């Protein structure tokens, strides 16, 4: 499973859970999920509230 993460601390957590961390801008998450580039994303709730993506 490939998950977008905003920080190296997030990378460590995802790797411990067996996921593959991916570093992409938050603005590209929705399109990356549609195209199958990533399976999900870690982000602070504040980033999701202000995002223009229809998540």
PDB file of N, CA, C and O in Angstrom:
ATOM      1  N   UNK A   1       0.839  -1.167   0.000  1.00  0.00           N
ATOM      2  CA  UNK A   1       0.000   0.000   0.000  1.00  0.00           C
ATOM      3  C   UNK A   1       0.891   1.238   0.000  1.00  0.00           C
ATOM      4  O   UNK A   1       1.818   1.331   0.804  1.00  0.00           O
ATOM      5  N   UNK A   2       0.623   2.179  -0.882  1.00  0.00           N
ATOM      6  CA  UNK A   2       1.394   3.418  -0.983  1.00  0.00           C
ATOM      7  C   UNK A   2       0.584   4.567  -0.382  1.00  0.00           C
ATOM      8  O   UNK A   2      -0.541   4.843  -0.800  1.00  0.00           O
ATOM      9  N   UNK A   3       1.185   5.228   0.609  1.00  0.00           N
ATOM     10  CA  UNK A   3       0.507   6.289   1.349  1.00  0.00           C
ATOM     11  C   UNK A   3       1.322   7.569   1.287  1.00  0.00           C
ATOM     12  O   UNK A   3       2.532   7.555   1.513  1.00  0.00           O
ATOM     13  N   UNK A   4       0.660   8.672   0.980  1.00  0.00           N
ATOM     14  CA  UNK A   4       1.322   9.984   0.988  1.00  0.00           C
ATOM     15  C   UNK A   4       1.539  10.398   2.434  1.00  0.00           C
ATOM     16  O   UNK A   4       0.643  10.274   3.268  1.00  0.00           O
ATOM     17  N   UNK A   5       2.736  10.892   2.723  1.00  0.00           N
ATOM     18  CA  UNK A   5       3.050  11.337   4.069  1.00  0.00           C
ATOM     19  C   UNK A   5       3.761  12.687   4.011  1.00  0.00           C
ATOM     20  O   UNK A   5       4.560  12.927   3.106  1.00  0.00           O
ATOM     21  N   UNK A   6       3.476  13.570   4.968  1.00  0.00           N
ATOM     22  CA  UNK A   6       4.063  14.907   4.941  1.00  0.00           C
ATOM     23  C   UNK A   6       5.413  15.030   5.657  1.00  0.00           C
ATOM     24  O   UNK A   6       6.038  16.089   5.590  1.00  0.00           O
ATOM     25  N   UNK A   7       5.874  13.987   6.331  1.00  0.00           N
ATOM     26  CA  UNK A   7       7.094  14.146   7.136  1.00  0.00           C
ATOM     27  C   UNK A   7       7.872  12.844   7.256  1.00  0.00           C
ATOM     28  O   UNK A   7       7.347  11.762   6.989  1.00  0.00           O
ATOM     29  N   UNK A   8       9.117  12.966   7.657  1.00  0.00           N
ATOM     30  CA  UNK A   8       9.933  11.769   7.850  1.00  0.00           C
ATOM     31  C   UNK A   8       9.429  10.936   9.029  1.00  0.00           C
ATOM     32  O   UNK A   8       9.575   9.714   9.030  1.00  0.00           O
ATOM     33  N   UNK A   9       8.836  11.591  10.035  1.00  0.00           N
ATOM     34  CA  UNK A   9       8.256  10.837  11.153  1.00  0.00           C
ATOM     35  C   UNK A   9       7.106   9.973  10.644  1.00  0.00           C
ATOM     36  O   UNK A   9       6.943   8.834  11.080  1.00  0.00           O
ATOM     37  N   UNK A  10       6.320  10.504   9.736  1.00  0.00           N
ATOM     38  CA  UNK A  10       5.247   9.733   9.125  1.00  0.00           C
ATOM     39  C   UNK A  10       5.792   8.570   8.321  1.00  0.00           C
ATOM     40  O   UNK A  10       5.194   7.495   8.296  1.00  0.00           O
ATOM     41  N   UNK A  11       6.929   8.778   7.660  1.00  0.00           N
ATOM     42  CA  UNK A  11       7.562   7.697   6.893  1.00  0.00           C
ATOM     43  C   UNK A  11       7.883   6.519   7.794  1.00  0.00           C
ATOM     44  O   UNK A  11       7.597   5.371   7.453  1.00  0.00           O
ATOM     45  N   UNK A  12       8.471   6.803   8.933  1.00  0.00           N
ATOM     46  CA  UNK A  12       8.853   5.741   9.871  1.00  0.00           C
ATOM     47  C   UNK A  12       7.641   4.942  10.341  1.00  0.00           C
ATOM     48  O   UNK A  12       7.689   3.716  10.430  1.00  0.00           O
ATOM     49  N   UNK A  13       6.568   5.645  10.636  1.00  0.00           N
ATOM     50  CA  UNK A  13       5.344   4.980  11.103  1.00  0.00           C
ATOM     51  C   UNK A  13       4.781   4.091  10.003  1.00  0.00           C
ATOM     52  O   UNK A  13       4.450   2.931  10.246  1.00  0.00           O
ATOM     53  N   UNK A  14       4.671   4.635   8.790  1.00  0.00           N
ATOM     54  CA  UNK A  14       4.112   3.862   7.680  1.00  0.00           C
ATOM     55  C   UNK A  14       4.954   2.634   7.362  1.00  0.00           C
ATOM     56  O   UNK A  14       4.414   1.556   7.116  1.00  0.00           O
ATOM     57  N   UNK A  15       6.271   2.792   7.366  1.00  0.00           N
ATOM     58  CA  UNK A  15       7.146   1.647   7.099  1.00  0.00           C
ATOM     59  C   UNK A  15       6.986   0.576   8.170  1.00  0.00           C
ATOM     60  O   UNK A  15       7.017  -0.615   7.863  1.00  0.00           O
ATOM     61  N   UNK A  16       6.814   0.991   9.431  1.00  0.00           N
ATOM     62  CA  UNK A  16       6.616   0.031  10.520  1.00  0.00           C
ATOM     63  C   UNK A  16       5.318  -0.751  10.313  1.00  0.00           C
ATOM     64  O   UNK A  16       5.221  -1.905  10.729  1.00  0.00           O
ATOM     65  N   UNK A  17       4.335  -0.142   9.682  1.00  0.00           N
ATOM     66  CA  UNK A  17       3.059  -0.800   9.403  1.00  0.00           C
ATOM     67  C   UNK A  17       3.078  -1.567   8.089  1.00  0.00           C
ATOM     68  O   UNK A  17       2.085  -2.194   7.722  1.00  0.00           O
ATOM     69  N   UNK A  18       4.206  -1.521   7.373  1.00  0.00           N
ATOM     70  CA  UNK A  18       4.331  -2.263   6.123  1.00  0.00           C
ATOM     71  C   UNK A  18       3.903  -1.506   4.879  1.00  0.00           C
ATOM     72  O   UNK A  18       3.816  -2.093   3.801  1.00  0.00           O
ATOM     73  N   UNK A  19       3.636  -0.219   5.007  1.00  0.00           N
ATOM     74  CA  UNK A  19       3.247   0.600   3.852  1.00  0.00           C
ATOM     75  C   UNK A  19       4.477   1.231   3.215  1.00  0.00           C
ATOM     76  O   UNK A  19       5.561   1.241   3.799  1.00  0.00           O
ATOM     77  N   UNK A  20       4.293   1.755   2.016  1.00  0.00           N
ATOM     78  CA  UNK A  20       5.353   2.455   1.304  1.00  0.00           C
ATOM     79  C   UNK A  20       5.031   3.949   1.350  1.00  0.00           C
ATOM     80  O   UNK A  20       4.041   4.380   0.760  1.00  0.00           O
ATOM     81  N   UNK A  21       5.858   4.750   2.049  1.00  0.00           N
ATOM     82  CA  UNK A  21       5.602   6.188   2.105  1.00  0.00           C
ATOM     83  C   UNK A  21       5.939   6.859   0.774  1.00  0.00           C
ATOM     84  O   UNK A  21       6.930   6.521   0.128  1.00  0.00           O
ATOM     85  N   UNK A  22       5.103   7.807   0.381  1.00  0.00           N
ATOM     86  CA  UNK A  22       5.301   8.541  -0.864  1.00  0.00           C
ATOM     87  C   UNK A  22       5.226  10.028  -0.531  1.00  0.00           C
ATOM     88  O   UNK A  22       4.333  10.467   0.194  1.00  0.00           O
ATOM     89  N   UNK A  23       6.165  10.792  -1.064  1.00  0.00           N
ATOM     90  CA  UNK A  23       6.188  12.232  -0.822  1.00  0.00           C
ATOM     91  C   UNK A  23       5.685  12.954  -2.067  1.00  0.00           C
ATOM     92  O   UNK A  23       6.373  13.010  -3.086  1.00  0.00           O
ATOM     93  N   UNK A  24       4.472  13.508  -1.970  1.00  0.00           N
ATOM     94  CA  UNK A  24       3.910  14.327  -3.050  1.00  0.00           C
ATOM     95  C   UNK A  24       3.202  15.510  -2.415  1.00  0.00           C
ATOM     96  O   UNK A  24       2.776  15.426  -1.263  1.00  0.00           O
ATOM     97  N   UNK A  25       3.069  16.610  -3.142  1.00  0.00           N
ATOM     98  CA  UNK A  25       2.363  17.767  -2.583  1.00  0.00           C
ATOM     99  C   UNK A  25       0.903  17.441  -2.291  1.00  0.00           C
ATOM    100  O   UNK A  25       0.279  16.652  -3.001  1.00  0.00           O
ATOM    101  N   UNK A  26       0.367  18.053  -1.243  1.00  0.00           N
ATOM    102  CA  UNK A  26      -1.024  17.827  -0.868  1.00  0.00           C
ATOM    103  C   UNK A  26      -1.957  18.164  -2.023  1.00  0.00           C
ATOM    104  O   UNK A  26      -3.001  17.531  -2.185  1.00  0.00           O
ATOM    105  N   UNK A  27      -1.590  19.149  -2.821  1.00  0.00           N
ATOM    106  CA  UNK A  27      -2.449  19.562  -3.936  1.00  0.00           C
ATOM    107  C   UNK A  27      -2.572  18.482  -5.012  1.00  0.00           C
ATOM    108  O   UNK A  27      -3.486  18.536  -5.835  1.00  0.00           O
ATOM    109  N   UNK A  28      -1.669  17.508  -5.018  1.00  0.00           N
ATOM    110  CA  UNK A  28      -1.697  16.439  -6.025  1.00  0.00           C
ATOM    111  C   UNK A  28      -2.315  15.137  -5.511  1.00  0.00           C
ATOM    112  O   UNK A  28      -2.422  14.169  -6.265  1.00  0.00           O
ATOM    113  N   UNK A  29      -2.719  15.101  -4.249  1.00  0.00           N
ATOM    114  CA  UNK A  29      -3.195  13.856  -3.635  1.00  0.00           C
ATOM    115  C   UNK A  29      -4.438  13.302  -4.324  1.00  0.00           C
ATOM    116  O   UNK A  29      -4.487  12.113  -4.639  1.00  0.00           O
ATOM    117  N   UNK A  30      -5.425  14.129  -4.559  1.00  0.00           N
ATOM    118  CA  UNK A  30      -6.683  13.645  -5.139  1.00  0.00           C
ATOM    119  C   UNK A  30      -6.434  12.997  -6.503  1.00  0.00           C
ATOM    120  O   UNK A  30      -6.909  11.892  -6.767  1.00  0.00           O
ATOM    121  N   UNK A  31      -5.693  13.685  -7.359  1.00  0.00           N
ATOM    122  CA  UNK A  31      -5.405  13.133  -8.688  1.00  0.00           C
ATOM    123  C   UNK A  31      -4.561  11.863  -8.594  1.00  0.00           C
ATOM    124  O   UNK A  31      -4.789  10.910  -9.338  1.00  0.00           O
ATOM    125  N   UNK A  32      -3.589  11.848  -7.683  1.00  0.00           N
ATOM    126  CA  UNK A  32      -2.738  10.669  -7.513  1.00  0.00           C
ATOM    127  C   UNK A  32      -3.556   9.465  -7.050  1.00  0.00           C
ATOM    128  O   UNK A  32      -3.283   8.336  -7.457  1.00  0.00           O
ATOM    129  N   UNK A  33      -4.549   9.699  -6.210  1.00  0.00           N
ATOM    130  CA  UNK A  33      -5.417   8.610  -5.765  1.00  0.00           C
ATOM    131  C   UNK A  33      -6.294   8.115  -6.920  1.00  0.00           C
ATOM    132  O   UNK A  33      -6.499   6.911  -7.070  1.00  0.00           O
ATOM    133  N   UNK A  34      -6.806   9.032  -7.726  1.00  0.00           N
ATOM    134  CA  UNK A  34      -7.624   8.640  -8.876  1.00  0.00           C
ATOM    135  C   UNK A  34      -6.831   7.791  -9.864  1.00  0.00           C
ATOM    136  O   UNK A  34      -7.366   6.851 -10.451  1.00  0.00           O
ATOM    137  N   UNK A  35      -5.548   8.127 -10.047  1.00  0.00           N
ATOM    138  CA  UNK A  35      -4.705   7.423 -11.020  1.00  0.00           C
ATOM    139  C   UNK A  35      -4.059   6.166 -10.448  1.00  0.00           C
ATOM    140  O   UNK A  35      -3.413   5.419 -11.182  1.00  0.00           O
ATOM    141  N   UNK A  36      -4.223   5.924  -9.159  1.00  0.00           N
ATOM    142  CA  UNK A  36      -3.643   4.735  -8.547  1.00  0.00           C
ATOM    143  C   UNK A  36      -2.189   4.881  -8.160  1.00  0.00           C
ATOM    144  O   UNK A  36      -1.524   3.892  -7.850  1.00  0.00           O
ATOM    145  N   UNK A  37      -1.682   6.114  -8.173  1.00  0.00           N
ATOM    146  CA  UNK A  37      -0.287   6.364  -7.779  1.00  0.00           C
ATOM    147  C   UNK A  37      -0.118   6.129  -6.282  1.00  0.00           C
ATOM    148  O   UNK A  37       0.896   5.584  -5.844  1.00  0.00           O
ATOM    149  N   UNK A  38      -1.116   6.542  -5.498  1.00  0.00           N
ATOM    150  CA  UNK A  38      -1.125   6.293  -4.055  1.00  0.00           C
ATOM    151  C   UNK A  38      -2.470   5.681  -3.686  1.00  0.00           C
ATOM    152  O   UNK A  38      -3.451   5.807  -4.419  1.00  0.00           O
ATOM    153  N   UNK A  39      -2.494   5.021  -2.542  1.00  0.00           N
ATOM    154  CA  UNK A  39      -3.722   4.390  -2.052  1.00  0.00           C
ATOM    155  C   UNK A  39      -4.407   5.211  -0.972  1.00  0.00           C
ATOM    156  O   UNK A  39      -5.582   4.996  -0.672  1.00  0.00           O
ATOM    157  N   UNK A  40      -3.671   6.154  -0.387  1.00  0.00           N
ATOM    158  CA  UNK A  40      -4.227   6.971   0.683  1.00  0.00           C
ATOM    159  C   UNK A  40      -3.254   8.065   1.053  1.00  0.00           C
ATOM    160  O   UNK A  40      -2.197   8.199   0.436  1.00  0.00           O
ATOM    161  N   UNK A  41      -3.605   8.853   2.061  1.00  0.00           N
ATOM    162  CA  UNK A  41      -2.762   9.978   2.460  1.00  0.00           C
ATOM    163  C   UNK A  41      -2.863  10.242   3.953  1.00  0.00           C
ATOM    164  O   UNK A  41      -3.934  10.137   4.551  1.00  0.00           O
ATOM    165  N   UNK A  42      -1.739  10.582   4.533  1.00  0.00           N
ATOM    166  CA  UNK A  42      -1.698  11.093   5.899  1.00  0.00           C
ATOM    167  C   UNK A  42      -1.597  12.606   5.784  1.00  0.00           C
ATOM    168  O   UNK A  42      -0.776  13.117   5.023  1.00  0.00           O
ATOM    169  N   UNK A  43      -2.422  13.322   6.528  1.00  0.00           N
ATOM    170  CA  UNK A  43      -2.373  14.778   6.520  1.00  0.00           C
ATOM    171  C   UNK A  43      -3.053  15.287   7.774  1.00  0.00           C
ATOM    172  O   UNK A  43      -3.957  14.638   8.299  1.00  0.00           O
ATOM    173  N   UNK A  44      -2.628  16.444   8.259  1.00  0.00           N
ATOM    174  CA  UNK A  44      -3.311  17.033   9.404  1.00  0.00           C
ATOM    175  C   UNK A  44      -4.748  17.394   9.023  1.00  0.00           C
ATOM    176  O   UNK A  44      -5.023  17.714   7.867  1.00  0.00           O
ATOM    177  N   UNK A  45      -5.643  17.345   9.972  1.00  0.00           N
ATOM    178  CA  UNK A  45      -7.051  17.672   9.701  1.00  0.00           C
ATOM    179  C   UNK A  45      -7.186  19.069   9.126  1.00  0.00           C
ATOM    180  O   UNK A  45      -8.044  19.310   8.277  1.00  0.00           O
ATOM    181  N   UNK A  46      -6.340  20.001   9.581  1.00  0.00           N
ATOM    182  CA  UNK A  46      -6.417  21.377   9.076  1.00  0.00           C
ATOM    183  C   UNK A  46      -6.116  21.432   7.575  1.00  0.00           C
ATOM    184  O   UNK A  46      -6.695  22.250   6.860  1.00  0.00           O
ATOM    185  N   UNK A  47      -5.225  20.575   7.096  1.00  0.00           N
ATOM    186  CA  UNK A  47      -4.911  20.539   5.666  1.00  0.00           C
ATOM    187  C   UNK A  47      -6.085  20.004   4.867  1.00  0.00           C
ATOM    188  O   UNK A  47      -6.323  20.450   3.745  1.00  0.00           O
ATOM    189  N   UNK A  48      -6.812  19.067   5.419  1.00  0.00           N
ATOM    190  CA  UNK A  48      -7.967  18.507   4.720  1.00  0.00           C
ATOM    191  C   UNK A  48      -9.113  19.511   4.668  1.00  0.00           C
ATOM    192  O   UNK A  48      -9.845  19.573   3.681  1.00  0.00           O
ATOM    193  N   UNK A  49      -9.267  20.293   5.727  1.00  0.00           N
ATOM    194  CA  UNK A  49     -10.344  21.284   5.773  1.00  0.00           C
ATOM    195  C   UNK A  49     -10.112  22.404   4.764  1.00  0.00           C
ATOM    196  O   UNK A  49     -11.070  22.933   4.199  1.00  0.00           O
ATOM    197  N   UNK A  50      -8.848  22.773   4.529  1.00  0.00           N
ATOM    198  CA  UNK A  50      -8.540  23.896   3.638  1.00  0.00           C
ATOM    199  C   UNK A  50      -8.246  23.438   2.215  1.00  0.00           C
ATOM    200  O   UNK A  50      -8.083  24.274   1.327  1.00  0.00           O
ATOM    201  N   UNK A  51      -8.176  22.141   1.979  1.00  0.00           N
ATOM    202  CA  UNK A  51      -7.890  21.614   0.658  1.00  0.00           C
ATOM    203  C   UNK A  51      -9.068  21.855  -0.276  1.00  0.00           C
ATOM    204  O   UNK A  51     -10.227  21.764   0.128  1.00  0.00           O
ATOM    205  N   UNK A  52      -8.753  22.165  -1.536  1.00  0.00           N
ATOM    206  CA  UNK A  52      -9.820  22.348  -2.512  1.00  0.00           C
ATOM    207  C   UNK A  52     -10.214  21.031  -3.173  1.00  0.00           C
ATOM    208  O   UNK A  52     -11.144  20.997  -3.980  1.00  0.00           O
ATOM    209  N   UNK A  53      -9.517  19.949  -2.840  1.00  0.00           N
ATOM    210  CA  UNK A  53      -9.830  18.650  -3.402  1.00  0.00           C
ATOM    211  C   UNK A  53     -11.099  18.085  -2.775  1.00  0.00           C
ATOM    212  O   UNK A  53     -11.337  18.297  -1.586  1.00  0.00           O
ATOM    213  N   UNK A  54     -11.910  17.380  -3.536  1.00  0.00           N
ATOM    214  CA  UNK A  54     -13.157  16.821  -2.998  1.00  0.00           C
ATOM    215  C   UNK A  54     -12.949  15.539  -2.208  1.00  0.00           C
ATOM    216  O   UNK A  54     -13.494  14.499  -2.579  1.00  0.00           O
ATOM    217  N   UNK A  55     -12.181  15.583  -1.136  1.00  0.00           N
ATOM    218  CA  UNK A  55     -11.908  14.389  -0.336  1.00  0.00           C
ATOM    219  C   UNK A  55     -12.985  14.158   0.666  1.00  0.00           C
ATOM    220  O   UNK A  55     -12.922  13.195   1.430  1.00  0.00           O
TER     221      UNK A  55
END
